[in-house]
Amino acid sequence: MLVSASGVHYRDSAGRSILDGASGLWCVNAGHSHPLIVEAVTEQLRTLDYAPCFEFGHPGAFEFAADLVGVMPRAFDRVIFANSGSEAVDTALKLSLAYHRARGEGGRTRLIGRERGYHGVGFGGTSVGGIGRNRAAFGTLLPGVDHLRHTYDPSAAFTRGQPEAGAELARDLQRLIDLHGAETIAAVIVEPVAGSTGVLVPPVGYLQLLREITERHGILLVFDEVITGYGRLGGMTASEVFGVTPDLIVLAKGLTNGTVPMGAVVVSAHVDEALSTGVAPGVELFHGYTCSGHPLAAAAGLATLRVFEEEGLCERAAALAHLLEEAVHELAREPFVRDVRNIGLAAAVELEPGAGAPGVRGFEVLKRCFEQGVLVRVTGDTIALAPALVYTEAHVEELVGAVRTAVRGIH
Ligand SMILES: Cc1ncc(COP(=O)(O)O)c(C=O)c1O
């Protein structure tokens, strides 16, 4: 049990200090209980606890939307709020359908995801998601969904940063276009770096090629940046870091530093324009949640952006990234390690699964790290490391050191 937190540490129910090696769940990028965020949310709660964003509004939601657009790539000019990554993904998928319909291409209803992609647990996100176990219990999910091949290539194991080979995997989209017809496809959604399935870093040129193909065929490209946004890769977005501009960006997690649930879709000007042209007076978009743009979340979001700016968190992440890379690749020599991957402040150590017991070694490492006072994230037999952007070099060493000790202890 984790009972309190401050900076990069939790305290557990036994009173032990635990180094957070996962930024919560990839969300507490600026460190826990940041005083500025705590104060902003507390003050907001005293001033305005709730206000509907239907017909009415409140200043915080507009201020936050304006500031958020200010740190996004230039093409973006509108924000639609939700309360989680899952809701924001579903919102982005619905916006894609509405966009084509507004432009007289209502036949574009197909949605394309990617194998090993994770886009939350809504019907849309589960459908475009590419993790078999997350889909298995839920029947046929949405119709008209297909998936690109994933980008993981075991022969590129132990690559530092982006693998050189594999950009042509994006041509898999051409296969789906040939199969279904571009005129039936609304959008392609990908995580620029697949986070939940173990930090799968895109090959050099892959995202660029995906952008080229989508653009050529009038298909929207959605970047799910729930993990890659907010400094994880050393820039505000993966879009900025990779120099590829999608049509929609999905954010959550780091948006409020994990303090108050919130998700957002950042919309590019051309999509916004199509959606708002010729709309009859009244409701602009028949979509929204009771807590969309919630005052507490907006206050947390504004304060988080302030912290990012004042503390130069993206720059700090970029500066720390090479230290994490050096440290984590030292683990390549340890027993059972069959791959080490990293980009920005995200890294994964993939272990050989035990015979007939997948996931057991991974979980054993998680437990052994926790015994040493370090919290890591595990997916199957892959240990994921997601340090807060405010880590010091000593924290990086402690985190990777704990994984080393844990791995040496497993069988
Ligand atoms: C890339 C991505 N998209 C969407 C989600 C879903 O976000 P939430 O859990 O806030 O619904 C996640 C959560 O891990 C994620 O990593």
The ligand as an SDF file (V2000), in Angstrom:
LIG
                    3D

 16 16  0  0  0  0  0  0  0  0999 V2000
   -1.2130    5.5480  -24.9250 C   0  0  0  0  0  0  0  0  0  0  0  0
   -2.3660    5.4770  -23.9800 C   0  0  0  0  0  0  0  0  0  0  0  0
   -3.5710    5.8420  -24.4030 N   0  0  0  0  0  0  0  0  0  0  0  0
   -4.6460    5.8200  -23.5880 C   0  0  0  0  0  0  0  0  0  0  0  0
   -4.5250    5.4110  -22.2790 C   0  0  0  0  0  0  0  0  0  0  0  0
   -5.7270    5.3680  -21.3990 C   0  0  0  0  0  0  0  0  0  0  0  0
   -5.6730    6.3630  -20.4410 O   0  0  0  0  0  0  0  0  0  0  0  0
   -6.5930    6.2360  -19.1280 P   0  0  0  0  0  0  0  0  0  0  0  0
   -6.0700    5.0970  -18.3420 O   0  0  0  0  0  0  0  0  0  0  0  0
   -6.4270    7.5830  -18.4810 O   0  0  0  0  0  0  0  0  0  0  0  0
   -7.9840    6.0280  -19.6000 O   0  0  0  0  0  0  0  0  0  0  0  0
   -3.2660    5.0410  -21.7990 C   0  0  0  0  0  0  0  0  0  0  0  0
   -3.1130    4.5950  -20.3970 C   0  0  0  0  0  0  0  0  0  0  0  0
   -2.1410    4.0080  -20.0110 O   0  0  0  0  0  0  0  0  0  0  0  0
   -2.1640    5.0610  -22.6650 C   0  0  0  0  0  0  0  0  0  0  0  0
   -0.9480    4.6930  -22.2630 O   0  0  0  0  0  0  0  0  0  0  0  0
  1  2  1  0
  2  3  1  0
  2 15  2  0
  3  4  2  0
  4  5  1  0
  5  6  1  0
  5 12  2  0
  6  7  1  0
  7  8  1  0
  8  9  2  0
  8 10  1  0
  8 11  1  0
 12 13  1  0
 12 15  1  0
 13 14  2  0
 15 16  1  0
M  END
$$$$
